[in-house]
Amino acid sequence: MRILRRIGQWLDDRTGIVALVKPLAVHPVPPNTGWSYIFGSATLIAFLLQVVTGMALATIYVPSTGGVYDSLQFINNQAAFGRLLRGIHYFGASAMILLVGIHLIRVFLTGAFKFPREMNWISGVFLLFLTVALGFTGQMLRWDQNAVWTAVVGAQQAGRVPFFGTALGHFFIGGYHPGSFTLSRFFTLHVFVFPALLLLILGFHLTMVIRNGISEPPRADRPVDPATYREQYHAMLDREGVPFWPDAAWRDAVFAFVVIVGIFVAATFFGPPPLDKPPNPAIIKALPRPDWYLLWYYAVLALLPHKAESYVIVFGPLLAVLFLLVLPLWANRGHRHPGRRPWAVGSVLLILASIAVLWYAGIHANWSPRFDAKPLTDQIIGSTSGPVYQGGQLFSKRGCLFCHRISGHGGKRGPDLTTVGNRLTENQMIIRIMNGGYNMPAYGGILGSGQVKSLVAFLRSRKSH
């Protein structure tokens, strides 16, 4: 201990670090700041863990289309602690997104975005979106079949922006098709641009927290009045304030330890997300889907009516960002207590319930084609020869079973055709098969007249008895 004390004294004499850190450690905070205040610091710990594991992974990761997939396989199967590092990095990203979301909800419900902490909230909103952007670009760096097609889907969404959507889509993937420029762009954004922006805004955010102080627990009888709030707040700190360390910081330290252990345990037992097949743009049988935290948005886009897609893709995120940024400027005074703000509690419950339902739908993804659907059996077809049998075989061979169900077999993207013979006439079936429809290819130039007759015969046999 004597040696450590001397080393500490030497460092403080040369750097003045104690004079710099001590005021931050002992600055007073409001009393009764309980466990609901721990999520901001836990997010910071998760980010630091991401930086450390990301630096380690970057020493092996090869950001080129020719070597990236093999480098990931090497990390998973051969590099010392490679699988564990990838797992920690993956679950650390998930923890970071989850924690920053909970922190945002806590701040919103307790009205901590009101005067004088408007800039705390605005900078926190930017941190939230940068965190999600880091997670999305990190998924792209896996550069498997799922990642490549997810990049294509993202570029298509960017292309919906009016006027300059095409240029934005080309910038998104670095050209007309995903390739080396796409991977290089996502690697640069994930490793350099987004972390630098996040550190810059994080420094500003923490400066605002120190300057404006940690918000006190809300009281139903004490609304925020900008004319008197600062005087009342500092009087409360002088009268009842407690030092941040150790009176309040011990909870942050305990929860940070729990978060780190939880990430380590999850990475050890579950490991990193498995890689899909190597990227091959010629293979169109892919089901691009984001990681869990964007599955709800994936479900929104899939369930939208076709005519509303462009409007929701462009104006939905724009309106959400504008609302979050304008909120502290529009409602910076008044009550903070959740009991006096039922609209705030109700809106959070509604949003969380909607995300939960959409997330569940995103997991099952009934709108996606089932490329693994097994061919119809003779029992389901109901025949072993003739036009009906030939049509049933053709129904499976031509991929109709990917999107349509017959007697419980097949996909759910298109209508269930188990009893289609009761609904459509022969001519209606021929028109639909030949001309196609929304999300259905036209088979007029693919099938011969005999094949069309066999397929119609099979579909006409699908009736309720």
N, C-alpha and C positions, 0 to 999 in steps of 0.2 A: 504493500500500500504506500510506503514511503517513496519507493521508486516511481510509482504511478503519479503520486502527488507532485514530485519534482518535475516529471515530464509535463504534467498539466501546467504547472507554474511557468515552465520554460516556454511552452506554446502560447500561453496567455500573454507573457511578457513580449514575445515577438510579434504576435498577431492581434492582440486585443480582443480575442474571440469571446471571452467572458463578458466584457462590456457590451458586446454586440448581441449576444444571445440571452443574457440574464434578464433584460427588460421584457423580452418576448416571453420568457418562461414564467415570470412572476407577475405579468400584467393581470389586473383584476378582471374577473368575469362574474356575471350575475350568479346568485346562488340558485340551487335546485336545477341546474342544467343537467338533466339526467341522461339516461341511455339513449334517448332519441336524438342526441346531439353528436353521436359517434360516427355517423355514416360519412361525413365529409372527410375526416381524417383517415378513415378506413379506405376510402377511394384513393387517397394520396398514396397510402402504403401499397395498394394493389398496383398503382401506376409505377411506383418505384420497382416493384417486383417484375413488372413487364419490361422495364428498361434493362434490368440486369439479365434476365433470361433472353431478351431479344438480342442483346449484344453477344451473348454466348452463341446463340443460334446463327447469328450473322457471320460468325467466323467459319462456318461450314456450308451455309446455304449458298447455292450458285444461282445468281439472278439472270440466267439465260435459258431460253427455251430448250437448248440442247442438253443442258445439264441439271436443270432445276428438279425434275422428277427423280432422277437418280440420286441427287443430293438429299432429298427428303427421305428416300428409301434408306440411304446410308445412315441418316440421323435416327430413323426409327429402329433399324435392325443391327447396326454395327458400332456407331459412335458411342463412346462411354457416356452413360447417363443421357444419351440423346433422346430416347423415348420419354424419359422423365421430364427433361427440359421442355420438349414440345407440349407435353401434357400440362405442365405448370403454366406455360405461356398461354395455352388455350383456355384453361379454367381461370387463369388470372384475368384474361380479357372478359370472360363471362362475369366474373365477380365484380370487375370494375364497372361494367355497364349496369349490372343489377344495383350496386351500391350507389352510383351516381343518380340512378332513377329514384331510389328510395330517399336519398338526400333531397332531391328536388321536390318530391311529394311532401316531405316533412316541412321544408321551408315554405311551400305554398299553403299547406293547411294551417300553419301557425302564423301566417301573415308576415314572415320575417323579411319579405321583399319590400315592405313599406319603408317610408322615410326613416332613417337616412341611408338605407341599404339598397337603393335601386340599382346601383352599379354592381353590387355584389351579385344580385340576381341576373343581370344582363350578362356579366362575364361568366356566370355559372351556366347559362343557357348555351353560350358558345362552347364551353367545356363539354357539355352533354353531347352536342352534335359532333364535336371533334372526337369524342370517345367512340361514338357509333361509327364514324368514318374510319377510325383506326381498326375497329373490329371488321368492317366490311373489306377494307383493303388487305387486312391480314388473311381473310378467307381467300382472296384472289391469289395470294402468294403460294397457296398449295398447288396451283397450276395443274389440276387434274381435269377430267372431263367436266365435272360439275362447275369448277371455277371458271373454265373457259366460256361455257355457255351462260353462266351467271354474268360474266362481263358483257356478253352480247346482249342479254336482257337489259342490263343497266344502260348500255349505249342506246338501245331502242327507246327506253324511257326518257333519256336525255334528249333524244331526237324529237319528242313531242313538244318541246318548248317552241313557242312561235318565233318566227323570223330566223333565229340563229340555232335552231335545234339540230340541224344536220351537222353544222360545224362543231357544235358541242358534243354530239355523239362521236364524231371522228376524233376529237380531242380525247374523249373518254377512253377509247381503245387504241389511240395512236395510229389511226389510219382507217382503212375500209374493212379490214378483217383482223381478228385477234392474232397476235404474234409476239415477236420479240419486243417490239415497241410497247405493246400493252403491258407485258410483264415488267419491263424496265420502268414504265410510268408508275405502276402500282407499287413497285419496290421503293422508288424514290419518295412517293407520297407517304408510304407507311413507315419508312425508316428515318427520313429526314424532315420532310415538310410538315406533316401533321404533328409529330412529337415536338418540333421546334415551336410551332404555333401554340401547342398545348402548354408547354413550359412557360412561354411568354405570358399567355393569358392567366395561367395558374399563379404566376408571380404577382400579377396585378390583382387577382382575386384574393390572395392571401393578404396583400397589402391593404385592400379594402376591409377585410375582416378585422385586421389589427386597428386600422384607423377608426372604423365605425363601431367596433366592439361586437361581441357576440350578442345576439338578440336574447333578451330575457324571456322566460316562459310567459306566454300571453295570459292576460287577465280579462275577464268579461267586463269588468267595471273600469277599464283603463284603455280607451281608444287612443290611437296615435294622432297627435296634433303637432305638425311640423314646427309651430311657433314655440312650443314648450318642451318638446320631446327630449332634445339634447340635455337641457338643464335637469330634467327629471331623471334621465338615465344616469348621468354622471353623479348626481346626488345619491341615487340608489347604490352605485358602485362604491362611493365613499362610505356609505352607511353599512352595506351588507355584502360588498364584493369579496370574493375569495380568490387567492392566487391560482392561476391556471395550473401551475405545477406546484405541488402534486395533487391539489384538491380536486381538480377536474380532469387532468390529463391521464390519471391512472385508468379511467374507463376507456379512453382511447387506446392506451397501451394494451389493456386486456383484450379488447375486441380485435385490435390489429393482430395480436398473437393468434386468436381464434381463426381469423380470416386466412392467415398464412398457413396454419395447420390444416384447415379445411381444403385449401387449394392443393397442398402437398398430398393429402390423403386421396383426394379425387384424382389427381394426376397419377398416383401410384396404382390405384385399383382399376381405374377406367382407361387411363392413357390418353393420347391425343386422338382427335377424330381420324377415322380410317381414310386413306386416300382412295379416290375413285380410280377408274381406269386412266391410263395415260391420255393426254388430250389428243383428240383426233377430230378436226372440224368436219371430216367426211361422214362421221357417225352422228346421225341426227336423233338417234334413240337415246336421248338424255333427259333427265328430270332436274334441271337446275333449280336449286332451292337454297335460300340463305341459312345461316346459323339460327339458333333458336330465338334470339332477341329480335329478329326481323321476320319471323314466320307469320306474325299477325299481319304485317304489311303485305307480305306475299299472298296471304289469303284475301285481303282487300282487293288487290289487283286481279286476282283470279275470279272473284265473285261479282265484280262490277259488270253492269250491262256494257255491251261493246261501245255504245255511243257515248257513254260517260267516262271512258277510260282516260282520254286525253285531258279532260277537264280536271279529274281527280288527281292524276299524276302531276300536273303542272301546278294547279291552284291549291290542292290539299296541303302539301308540305309548306308552300309559301304562306298560306293563311295561318298555319300552326306556328311557324317561326315568327310571323308578325305579331300574333297574339301574345306569345311568350315575351317578346321584346317590349311590347307596348304596355303590358300588364302593370309593371311597377310605376310607370309614368301616369297611367290612367287611374290607378287605385292605390296611391301612395299614402293615404290617410284613412282614419276610421278604425273600426274594430279589427283585432287580430285573432281573438279567441275563436276556435272552430264552432263553438256553440252559438256565436253571434253571426256566423257566416255559413248558413246552411247550404247556400248555392255552391260554395267552394267544396264542402264535404260531398254533396250530391254529385257534382261534376267529376270529382276524383273517383267515386265509387262507380259511376257510369262508365268512365273511360277504362278503369281497371277491369270491369266486367266485360266490356266489349273486347278488350285486348285478350282476355282469357278465352272467350268464345272463339274469336278469330284464330288465336294461337292453336286451340284444339283442332279447328278446321284445317289449319296449315299443316299440322302433324299428319293428318289422314290424307289430305290433298286429293279428295275424290275427283277433282276436276282434271287431274293429270292422267294421261294415257298409261295403261298398265302394260308395259312392254313385256312383262313376264307372264302374261295371261296364257294359260295352257289351252291347246286346241280343244274344241268341243268333242265330246265323246259320242260314240254311236247312239248311246242311250238318250243323250240330250237331243241329238239330231232327229232321232226317231226313225231312222232308216239306215240301211247299209248299202243301198244302190239306188240308181235313178237320179233324176234332177234334184230332188230334195237333199239327198246325201251329197251330191256334187256341190250344191249351193252351200251346204253347211261346211264342207271342207274349204270352199273358197272364202267363206266368211272369216274363217280363222287365218287362212294363208295370206289374205290381202290386208290384214291388220284391222279389220272391222271390230274384232274382239278387244282391241286395245281401249276403245272408247265406249263400246256398247255392251250391255249385259244380256245374256240369254240364260234364263233359269238360274240366276245367281252367279253365273260365270262371266268374267270379263271386267272391263272398266266402268266407271261411272261418269265419265266426261260427257258423253252423249246420252240421249234418251234410252231408257230400258226398252228393248225390243222383244221381250218375252211374249207379249201378246200384240205385236205390231199388226198381225193379220186382221185384228178386229178394228183397227183404227184407220189403216190406209188401204186404198184400192191398188190394183196392179199398176195402173197408169201413174198414180202418185208415187209409188215406189220407184218405177223406172225413171221418172223425172228427177227424183232426189238422187238416185244413184248416178245418173249421167251428168247432172249439173252440179252436184255437191251443195254445200251451204256454208254458213259461218263455222269456221274451224273444222270443216269437213271437205276433203279434196274431191274434185270431180273425177269420176272414173270413166267418163265417156271415151277418152282416148286411151284407156288402159285395158278395159275389158272388151272381149268380143261379144257379139250378139248372143251366142250360145251360153256364154258365162253369165251374162245379164239375166237370161231366162232362168238359168239354174239358181242364181242368187235370189231372184224374185220368187221362184217356187219355194225355196227354203223359207223365206220371210213370210210368204202367204200361209205356210203351214204353222206359223207361230200364233196360235189362237188359244183363248181360254176355253176350257171344257167344263 
